[in-house]
Amino acid sequence: MLLETVTALATVAIAVQAAPGTWSTLAGSTGSLCIHSILLPDNQLMCIERPHTKPYPWLNPNTKGTTATIVQLDTQKGEISFQPAPVKYNAFCAGHSQGADGIIHVIGGDHSASTTLMDASSNWPMQNKTDAGTFLYDGIAKIRTFDPKTKTWDESKDMTTGRWYPTVVTMGEGSVFIASGSLKNLDFNDLTATNNPTYEFFPQRYQPAIRSQILDWAYPHNLYPIAYQLPQGKIFMMVSNRTMLIDASKDPGPTGQENNYEEVASVPAMDHQPWIYPNTPTSFLLPLKESENWKVTVVLCGGVLISAKDASSDCISLTPEIPGAKWTPLPNMPNARLMPDAAVLPDGTILLTNGAGWGQAGGNAGDCQFASAPVFPTDLYNPSTNSWTTVGTSTIPRLYHSGVVLLQDGSVITTGSEMQNYLDFWGTPNAKGVGTEMVNVTRGVKQQCWPSVSDDLPLGAGCTDPYEYRIEHFKPAYLSGTRPAIVAAGLDGSKWTYGSTVGVQLSASAAAIASVSLARYTTTTHSTNTDQRLIVPSVLFANSTYVVFKIPPNGNIAPPGNYHLFALSKDGTPSVAVRVLLGDGAVTAVAVPTSGSTVPVATTTGPTKSGAAAVGLSVGVVFAGLIGLTAALSI
């Protein structure tokens, strides 16, 4: 009965064809494969890949082996370029998040070393061999920080344990929550000595590694668990199909007690594999709105069916801070997909793209026998109408190790995929395996190509390189409208502080605005993006040249770091965003003008404590550039 109810409710809203956006491929290369895609200021993107291994050249020819690059994005010219950003300790399959002051945390990674003299695969089973040519070292226990201002890495710190496939969350007061991650690369044929059902904090607090009963129960389905900072202060974590809320301010006690969490609703029984790698779904938060008292809703979409290895079209949601909350179905996606990626857009809609129609996540580069049938249509979910539309069709297949990122101009890019040789194996874009079994690796259409040929033998003629270095660019339909414009002079890169009332100058010659939104800079890998959230403050005043609104009261609602500030017209067309940094400081307030007022006056209040649900202080800073309305420079 429960399964029948879930199925019936999921079909309430019907997907329709909407005004399409447009896809185009940007000229140039990312240099490194974007397994990890990390947005930086000034329209830059960091890409991190794994070391290349045989049968392909073990040194990436674009970078001479360097596994990280910074990509300069120019969507106006339709081109990209890259420069190396060498990381010393292997960050493949790390977790990451944006921290306070806009620094980037890249935590955990892979055991294997890389050298100019030896294929990285020679290090299996994780013997960490090095020689005179070694340039990349065992990074599985590393805590790295990257400073976008200086373009430098700090790799001097270590966790209490190694973690491969961990989830990393920046908490409201700027500390970092680090969950799960196996002790070595997960091999489903040998699950010994890999389980690491623990979490920890950086900076460290309480026990060095806190054992989680739910992470332990879920093994081996406990890698890249879904986790978010919640507005009332707790950490949301979902593992497989169980959900917990962790109170990071409370000592969990001795090992085995774990008295700092509560378990909330589990996902109801349905035709769906565990909601986690390798049956990878994606997750996102619906927009957090001041008008709804910052209510938070977690959504999961996609994954793999139990009855077959076909992708799932299911979406489910939970509002975890409401007592007695239950997972409830949303309308099914128009296109089933596993390994999907989601981008929350400035108008509050959510773009779903990328993924496969059959199989599972996992494998080395080129192991395309694990997944097939790339999904090219692009779907858009509108929370206001609880409905889906299909809004375009991409052209580049994005299978395992892909990503999606929202940009400053309101457009979206897709990145990555290291299964671009899938046609060598499957023959046609729509080919799938049968039933629940994996496809025999020797059955590829091109027997001379990987993965049908042994990696100890050279590839034959006509084989496809699996690594995708292109970026595809999507312009949503809302960009065809007349856009508002924020006056960026004196504003871009400014710090705004929690609880402050701020004013922003607008261009009178552009479209009138009806709302504003703040989209957090994102870091994404393996369909996991803990940074992504859209903050929608209430507008206190707006005219053709000025808008006033209030910054959320604390970092639990809007974790510290860089945000895109968008101004939106009444039909949802966004401005080009301006970067602002949210964080702690002295609470300030501009006067809220009355009708016809032209000159707001800035006032300052002292630091204040945040509410009981917050962790730490909730304070702000004066932004002197907000005074006056005479400037008319638009962007």
KEZASE-953354 format. One record per residue: x, y, z of N, C-alpha, C in turn; residue in one letter. Coordinates in steps of 0.1 Angstrom, whole numbers, plus 5000, padded with zeros to 4 digits. Example, Ala and Ser with C-alpha at 12.3 -4.5 7.8 and 13.67 -1.06 7.14 Angstrom:
BEGIN
513249435078512349555078513249675078A 512849785071513749895071512950005079S 
END
This chain:
BEGIN
500849885000500050005000500950135000M 502050125008502850245009503550274995L 504050174989504650184976503550244966L 502350194966501350244957501050394960E 500950424973500750564976501850654971T 503150614973504250694968504150704953V 503850604946503750604931502650704927T 501550694933500450784930500750934932A 501350964944501651104947502651154937L 503651074933504751124925504251164911A 503051134907502551164894501551284894T 501451354905500551464906500751574895V 502051614894502351714884502951654872A 502651704860503051644848504151744841I 505151684836506251764830505751804816A 506151934813505751984800506952044793V 506852064780507952124773507852274775Q 508952344779508952484782509752554771A 509752694772510652764763512152724766A 512852674756514152614759515152724761P 516252684769517452754769518352714758G 519552764758520452724747521752674752T 522252564746523552504749524552544739W 525752564743526852584734528152534740S 529152494732530452444738531452564737T 532052584749533052694749534352644743L 535052724736536252694729537352684740A 538252584738539352574748539252444756G 540252434766540352314774540452344788S 539952264797540152274811541452234816T 542252164808543552114811543551994819G 543052004832542751884840541251844838S 540951714839539551674839538851724852L 537651784851537051844862536251734870C 536951644876536251554886535751634898I 536551724902536151824912536151964906H 534952024907534752154901534452254912S 535352354913535252454925535252594919I 534152664922534052804917534852894925L 535652984918536453084924536053224920L 536453324926536053464922536553494908P 536053604902536553654889536353554878D 535253484878534853384867535953284865N 536453224876537453124875536952994881Q 537452884877536952754881538252664884L 538352604896539352504898538852374894M 539752294887539452154883540552064889C 540151954895541051864900540651724895I 541651644890541451514885542251414892E 542151284888542951174893544151164885R 545251104890546351064881545950974870P 546450994858546050914847546850774848H 546250674843546850544844546750464831T 547550364829547450284817546050224815K 545650194803546450194791546650334784P 546250434791546450574786547750634791Y 548250734785549550794790549350844804P 550250804813550050824827550350974831W 550851054822551051194824550051264815L 549151344821548251424813549051514804N 548851504791549651574781549351724782P 548251764787547951914789548751974800N 549051904810549651964822550951894826T 551351794818552551724822552451654835K 551151614838550951534850550251614861G 550351744862549751824872548251794873T 547651764884546251724885545251834888T 545751954890544852064893545152184884A 544052244879544252364871543152474875T 543452594872542552704873542152744859I 540752744857540252774843539652914843V 540052994834539453124832538253114823Q 537053154827535853144819535453274813L 535253274800534753394793533553354785D 532453364791531153324784530753424774T 531153544775530853644764531553614751Q 532853574752533653544740533453394737K 532853314746532653174744533953094744G 534853124753536153054754536653034768E 537552944770538152924783539652904781I 540452924791541852894791542252844805S 543352784807543752724820545152754823F 545452744836546852744841546952644852Q 548152574853548252474864548152534878P 547652464887547652504901548052384910A 549352344909549852214914549452184928P 548852074931548652024944549651914947V 550251904959551351814961550851674966K 549651674973549151554978547851514971Y 547751394967546651344958545251374963N 544551464956543251504961542051434954A 542351334946541351264939540351204949F 539051224946537951174955538051224969C 538551354970538451424982536951484984A 536751544995535551624997535951764998G 535051864996535452004996534252095000H 534652215004533652315007534352445007S 533552555005534052685006533952725021Q 535052785025535152835039534952975041G 535053025054534953165057536053235049A 535753365046536653445038536953395024D 536153295020536253245006537353145003G 538053105014539052995012538352865008I 539052775002538552644998539252535006I 538352455012538852335019538752215009H 539852145007539852015000540451915009V 539651815013539951725024539851585020I 540851505024540951365021541451345007G 541251235001541851204987542151064985G 543251044979543650904974545050874979D 545350744980546650694985547750704974H 547350684962548450664952549250784949S 550550764946551450864942551650864927A 552150974922552350984908553851034905S 554350984895555751014892555951014877T 556951094873557251104858557850974853T 558250884862558950764858558150634860L 556950644865556150524868554650554867M 553950464860552550474860551950464874D 550950554877550350554890549750414894A 549250344883548650214886549650114892S 550950144890551950054896551950064911S 551250164917551250174931550150084937N 549350024929548349934935548949814940W 548549754952547449804960547849904970P 548050024966548250134975549550124982M 550650094975551950074982552650204983Q 552150314977552750444978554150454974N 554550384963555850384958556250524953K 557450574957557950694952559350674946T 559750774938561050774932561550914929D 562550924922563151064920562251154912A 561251094905560351174897559051194903G 558851164916557551174922557151324924T 555951364919555451494921554051504928F 553451384930552151384937552251264947L 551851294960552051204971550751164976Y 550751054985549551004992548851114999D 547551134995546851255001545651215008G 545451085012544151045017543851105031I 544751145038544551205052544651355052A 544951425041545251565041544151655042K 544351765050543451885050544151995042I 543652025031544252125022543352255023R 543952375022543252495020543852565008T 542952625000543452694988542952844990F 543852934988543453074989543353134975D 542053164971541853224958542553354955P 542853434966543553564964544953544960K 545653454967547153434964547353314955T 546353234952546453114943547453024949K 547453004962548352914969547652814977T 548352694979547852584987548552585000W 547852545011548452505024548052355026D 549052265025548752125027549552065039E 549652155049550452115060549752035071S 548452025070547651965081547051825077K 546851745087546251605085545051585093D 544151495089543051445097543551345106M 542651295115543051185124543051045117T 542451045105542350915097542250945083T 542650855074542450875060540950865056G 540650935045539250945041539250955026R 538650855019538450855004536950855002W 536450954995535050984993534351035006Y 534951135013534351195024533351315020P 532451345028531651465026532151575036T 532251695031532751805038531751925038V 531451975050530352075052530952195060V 530852315054531252435062530052465071T 530352475084529252495094529052645096M 528052685103527552825104528652915110G 529452865119530552955125531852935119E 531852865107533152855099533952735101G 533652645112534352525113533852425102S 534552315101534252215090533952085096V 532852025091532351885095532851795084F 533451685087534051585078533451455081I 532751385071532051265074532451155065A 532651035071532850915063534050915055S 534150845044535350825036536050705040G 536250615030536850485034538350495035S 538950395041540450395044541250375032L 540650315021541350305008540250294998K 540650294985539650284974538750164976N 537450194975536450084977536449984966L 536649854969536549744960535449654965D 534349654957533149574961533449424961F 534549384955535049244955535849214968N 536249314975537149304987536849414996D 535949395005535449505014536249505028L 537349425028538049425041538849545043T 539049595055539949695059539649825051A 538449855048538149985042537150075050T 536350005058535250075065535750185075N 535250305074535650415083534450485087N 533550435096532250495098532350605109P 533150705106533450805116533250945110T 533151045119533251185114534051265124Y 534551375119535351465128535151605124E 535851695131535751835128537051895126F 537052005119538352085117537952235119F 538552295129539552245139538952135147P 539852045152539351925159538651965172Q 537551885175536851895188536451755192R 536251735205535751615210536751505207Y 536251385204537151265201537851295187Q 538951235185539651255172538751205160P 538151095162537251045151535950985158A 534851035155533651005163532850895155I 532750775161532050665154530550685153R 530050665141528550685139527950555137S 526950525145526250395143525550385129Q 525050495124524350495111525350475100I 526450545100527550515090527950375091L 528150315103528550175104527450085099D 526250105102525150025097525050025082W 525350135075525150145061526250085053A 527350065058528550015051528149895042Y 528649895029529549985022528850105016P 527550115018526850235012526850355021H 528050405024528250515033529250615028N 529550615015530550715010529850835004L 530450945005529751075002528351085007Y 528151075020526851085026526351225023P 524951245022524351375020524351455033I 524851575033524951645045524851795042A 524251865052524052015051524052075064Y 524452205065524252285077522752325077Q 522052305088520652345089520452485096L 519452555093519252695099519152695114P 518652595120518552595135519752545142Q 520852515134522152485140522652345139G 521752245136522252105135522752075121K 523451965121523951915108523051805103I 522451815091521651715085522651615078F 522451485081523151375073522251265070M 522251225057521451105053522451005047M 522350885051523150775047522350655043V 522350625030521650515024520150545024S 519350515034517950565035517650615049N 518650635058518350675071518950815073R 518250895082518551035083518751075098T 519851155100520151195114520451345114M 520151405126520451545128521551545139L 522751595137523851595146523951735152I 524051735166524251865173525751885175D 526351965166527851975166528352055179A 527452115186527852185198527852095210S 527451975209527351885220528451775219K 529151745229530151635230529451505229D 529851425219529151295217529351195228P 530351225237530651125248531651025243G 531950925252532850815249532450735236P 533350675230533050585218531950485221T 530950485213529850395214528550465220G 528750585227527550645232526850735222Q 527650815215527150905204525750965208E 525851045219524651105224524351255219N 524851285207524751415202523851415189N 523051315187522251315175520851255177Y 519951285168518651225168518351175154E 517851055153517450995140516051045137E 515851085125514551125120514151035109V 513151075101512550985092513450905082A 513150775080513850705070513050715057S 513650685046512950695033512050565032V 510750585028509850475027510350365017P 509850245018510250145009509750174995A 510550154985510150184971511250114962M 510950114950511850044940513050134937D 513950134947515050224946516250164954H 517450164948518550124956518950224966Q 519750194976520150294986520550424980P 520150534986520250664980521650724982W 522650654976524050694979524950614969I 526150654967527150584959527150434962Y 527250354951527350374937526050394929P 524950394937523650414930523250564930N 524250644926524250784930523050874925T 522350934935521351034932522151174934P 521351284932521851414937520951464947T 521451574954520551634964520751784963S 519751864968519852004969518852054979F 519052184983518152254992517252344984L 515952334987515052434981515452574986L 515152684979515452814983515052844998P 515952905006515652945019515153085019L 513953115023513253245022513053305035K 513353435037513053505049511553505051E 510753515041509253515042508653385047S 509453275047509053145052509853115065E 510453215071511153205083512353105081N 512953105069514153035066513852885067W 512652835064512352695063513352625053K 513852505057514752435048514052305044V 514152275031513752145026514852085018T 515151955021516151875014515451795003V 516051794991515451714980516551624975V 516151494972516951394965516251354952L 517051344941516551304928517451204922C 516851104915517651014907518250894914G 519150824908519650704914519350584905G 519250464912519050344904517950264910V 517150194902516150104906516649974912L 515849914920516149774925515849674914I 514749684908514249584898515049574886S 515849674883516749664872517849764875A 518849774866519949874868519650004861K 518350014857517950134850517950254860D 518150374855518150494864516750514869A 516650584880515350624886515050764883S 513750794881513250924879512650984892S 512750914903512150954916512851074922D 512051164928512451274937511651264950C 512351284961511751284974512251404982I 511451454992511851574999511551555014S 512351625022512151625037512351765042L 511551815051511751935058512151905072T 513451885075513951815086513751885100P 513552015100513452085112511952095117E 511052035110509652035114509451905122I 508951905134508651785142507851685135P 508251565135507551455128507651455113G 508651525108508851535093509051395087A 508451375075508551255068509051285054K 509751185048510151195034508851185026W 508651275016507451265008507951274993T 507151214984507551214970507251344964P 508051384954507751494945507451434932L 506951514922506751464909508051404903P 507951304896509151234890509751334879N 511051324878511751394868511251344854M 511251434844510851384831511851284825P 513151294829514151204824514851134836N 514751004837515350924847516850934845A 517650954857519050954855519750914869R 520850844867521750824879522950914876L 523650954887524651054887524251184881M 523051234884522651364879523351474887P 523251594882523851714889522751824889D 522651894899521651994901522252134903A 521652234897522052374899520852454903A 520952514915519852604920520052734913V 519052784906519252904898518753024906L 519153144902518853264910517353294911P 516553244902515053264903514353164912D 515153074918514652964927514252834920G 514352824907514152704900515452614901T 515352484898516452394899516652324886I 517852334881518252274868518852134871L 518252034864518851894865519451854852L 520651814852521351774840522351664843T 523051624832524051514833523451384837N 524351274837523951144842523751044831G 523450924836523250804827521950744830A 521450664820520150594820520250454825G 521450404827521550264832522950244839W 522950164849524250114855524450164869G 525650214872526050264885527250344883Q 527550424894528750504894529950414897A 531150454894532350384897533250344885G 534450304889535350254878536550354876G 537550294870538750374866538350454853N 539150544849538950624837538750524825A 537650544818537450454807536650334810G 536350304823535650184826534150204823D 533850224811532450264807531450144807C 531950024810530949914812530049924823Q 530350014833529550034845528350114843F 528350204832527150294830527050324815A 525850344811525550374797524350464795S 524050494783522850574779522950714786A 523850794782523950934787522651004785P 522251084795521051164794521351304790V 520851344778521151474772520051574775F 518751544776517751644779517951714793P 517651844793517851924805516451954812T 516351924825515051934831515152044842D 513952114844513852224853512752204863L 513052214876511952194886511652334891Y 510352354892509852484898509152454911N 509752484923509152454935507752524938P 507652644931506352724933505152644927S 505352584916504252504910504352354912T 505552314918505752164920505652094907N 506352144897506252084884507652094877S 507752004867508951994859508652044844W 509752094838509752124824511052074818T 511052044805512252004798512652134790T 513852184792514252314787515352314778V 515852204773516952204763517552064763G 518552054754519251934752520751964750T 521551904759522951924758523551834747S 524851844744525451764733526651684738T 527251714750528351644755527851544765I 528151414764527751324774528551344787P 527751344798528351364811528051244820R 528951154821528751034828529551044842L 530250934846530850934859531951054859Y 531951124871532851224874532551354866H 531351394866530851524860530451624870S 530051744865529651844875528851954868G 528152044876527452154871527652274880V 527852394875528152514883527352634877V 526752704887526052834883527152944883L 527053034873528053134871527453274874L 528253374875527953504879526853574870Q 526853534857525953594848524553524847D 524353424857523153354857523053234848G 524153204840524153094832524852974839S 524852864833525352734839526352664830V 527352604836528252524828528252374834I 528552284825528752144828530152104826T 530752014834532151984834532351834835T 533551794832533951654835533451544826G 533551424832533251294826534451224821S 534751104826535951034821535450894815E 534350894809533850774802533450804788M 534250894782533850944768534150844758Q 534750734761534950614752533750524753N 532550564758531450474760530950404747Y 531050484736530650424723531550314718L 532850324722533750214719533250074725D 532650084736532149964743530749934739F 529850034740528350014739527850014724W 528550094716528150094702527150204698G 526150224706525150324704524850404717T 524350524716524150604728523050554737P 522150474732520950424740521150284745N 522250214742522450084746522550064761A 521949954766521949934781522249784783K 522649754795522749614800521349554802G 521349434806520049364807519949324822V 518749354828518449314841519249384852G 519649314862520449374873521949334872T 522349264862523749224861524549324854E 525849334858526849414850527249344838M 527649424828528049374815529449314816V 529649204810531049144809531949234802N 533149264808534049364803534549324789V 534549204786535149154773534149174761T 532949224764531949224753531849354746R 532849444747532749564740532649554725G 532049654719531949654704533249664697V 534149744703535549754697536449674706K 536749554702537549464711539049514712Q 539449604704540849654705540949764715Q 539849804721539849924729539549894744C 539949984753539549964767538049994768W 537449914777537949824787538049674782P 537749654769537749514765539149454764S 540149544761541549494759542249504773V 543149424776543949434788544749564789S 544849614801545649744802547149714801D 547549594800548949564797549249564782D 548249574774548449574760548149714754L 548749744743548549884737547149884731P 546550004731545250014725545350004710L 544349954703544249944689543950074682G 543750074669543450194662541950234664A 541650364664540350404665539750414678G 540550404689539950414703539850554708C 538850574716538550714721539150734734T 539750854736540250904749539050924758D 539150874770537950884779537851024786P 538851104786538851224794538251344786Y 537251404793536551524787537051654793E 537651734784538151864788537351984784Y 536251954777535452064772534452104783R 534052234782532952284790531752324781I 530552274785529352314778528652424786E 528052514779527452634785525952644782H 525152664793523752664792523252804796F 522452864787521852994790520352974791K 519852974804518452954806517553054799P 516353024797515453114789515253244796A 515453254809515253384816516253484811Y 517353444805518353544801518053614788L 516853574782516453644770515553764774S 515253784787514453904791515354024793G 514754144796515454264799515954254814T 517254274816517854244828517954364837R 517754344850518154454860519654464860P 520154574866521654584867521954644881A 522954584887523454624900524654714897I 524754834904525954914903527054854911V 528054804903529054724910530154804916A 530354934912531455014917531355024933A 532454984939532554994953531854874961G 531254794953530454684960531154544958L 531654514946532154384943533254344953D 533054224959533954174969533854234983G 532854314985532654374999532154265008S 532454295021531954205032530654255038K 529654165038528354195045528254105057W 527654155068527754085080526354045085T 526253935092525053875096524153975105Y 522853985101521954065108521954215103G 522854245094522954385089521854415079S 521354545079520454595068521354665058T 521254625046522154685035521254745024V 521954835017521254895005522254874993G 521654864981522354834969521854934958V 522854994951522455084940522155004928Q 521155054920520754994908520855084897L 520955034885520955124873519455154869S 519155284868517855324865517455294851A 518455274842518155244828517855104825S 518055014835517754874834516354834839A 516054704838514754664842514554684857A 513354714861512954734875513054594882A 513454604895513554474903512354454911I 512154324914511154274923511654204935A 512854144934513454064945514954054943S 515554004954517053974953517253834958V 518353774954518753644960520253634961S 520653554970522153534973522453384970L 523253354960523553214957524953184961A 525153094970526553064975527353004965R 528653044965529652984956529752834959Y 529852754948529752604950531052534947T 531052414953532152314950531352184948T 531652114938530851994935531751874930T 531351754934532051634928531051524931T 531051424922530251294925528751334928H 528151424921526851464924526551524938S 527651554945527551604959528051754959T 527151834965527451984966526852034979N 527652034989527152075002527052225003T 527752294995527852444995526552504989D 525952444980524952514972523652544980Q 523352674981522052714987521752854982R 520452884980519953004976519253074987L 519653194991519053275002518253384996I 516953395000516053494995515553585006V 516253695008515753795018514553875014P 513753915023512654005019513154145016S 512554205006512954335002512154435011V 512954525017512354625026512054755019L 512754785008512454905000513054874986F 512454924976512954924963512355034954A 513255104946512755184936513655164924N 513655254914514455234902515955234904S 516455294915517855304917518355244930T 517555184938517955144951517155034957Y 517754934964517054834971517654814984V 516754784994517254755008516754625012V 517554545019517154415025518054385036F 517754275043518554235055519254105053K 520554105057521353985056520753885067I 520753755064520253655075521053675088P 520353645099520953675112522153585116P 522453475109523553395113524053305102N 525153245104525753155094525153015093G 524252985102523552855100522552865088N 522052985086521153005075521953025062I 523053105063523853135052525353125056A 525953005055527252985059528253085054P 529253115061530153225056530953185043P 531153295036531853275023531353365012G 531753335000531353414988529953384983N 529253484979527953464974527753554961Y 526953504952526453584941525253664946H 525353794945524153874947523453904934L 522253854932521453884920520253974924F 519954064915518654134915517754084904A 516554064907515653994897514454084894L 514054084881512854154877511554074881S 510454124879509154064883508953934876K 509553914864509353794856510553694859D 511353724868512453634872513753644864G 513853754856515153774849516153824859T 517353754860518353804870519353904863P 519853984872520954074868522253984867S 523354044861524653984864524954004879V 525453904885525653904899526853984903A 526854034915528054094921528454004933V 529753984935530253904945530253974959R 529653914969529753974983530153854992V 530853895003531353795013530453815025L 529853705029529053705042529853645053L 529753715065530553665076530253745089G 531153735098530953805111531553945111D 531054025121531554165122530554245130G 530654375130529654455137528354475129A 527254455136525954465129525754615125V 525354635113525054775108523754785101T 523254905099521954915092521955055085A 521555045072521155165065519655195068V 519355325068517955355070517055305058A 515955255062514955215051514255335047V 514455375034513755495029512255485029P 511555595031510155605028509955635014T 508755625009508455644995508855784991S 509655784980510155914975511555954981G 511955884991513255914997514355884988S 515455964988516555944979517955914985T 518155954998519455945004519355865017V 519655735016519655665029520855695037P 520755685050521855715059522255585067V 523555555067524055435073524155455088A 523655365096523855365110524455235115T 525055235127525855125132525355085145T 525254955148524954905161526154815165T 526254785178527354695182527054555179G 528154465182527954325180526854265189P 526154165184525054105191525253955191T 524753885201524753735200523653695191K 523853585185522853525176521853455185S 520753405178519753335186520153205191G 519353145199519753015207520052905197A 519452905185519752795176521052815169A 521652935169522852955162524052905170A 525152875162526452835168527352955167V 527753025177528653135176527953265175G 528753365171528253505170527553525157L 526653625157525953665145526053825144S 527053865137527454005137527654065124V 527854195122527954255109528954375108G 529054445096530054545094529354655085V 529854785087529354895079529854875065V 528954905055529454915041529155065036F 530255145037530055285035529655315021A 530055235012529655264998528255264995G 527355225004525955225002525255355003L 526055455008525455585011525355664998I 524255724994524155804982523655724970G 522955794962522355724950522655784937L 523755864936523955944924524655864914T 525455754918526155684907525255614898A 525555604886524655534876525455434867A 526555384872527355294864526655154865L 526355094853525754964853526654864848S 526354734850527254624846526454544835I 
END
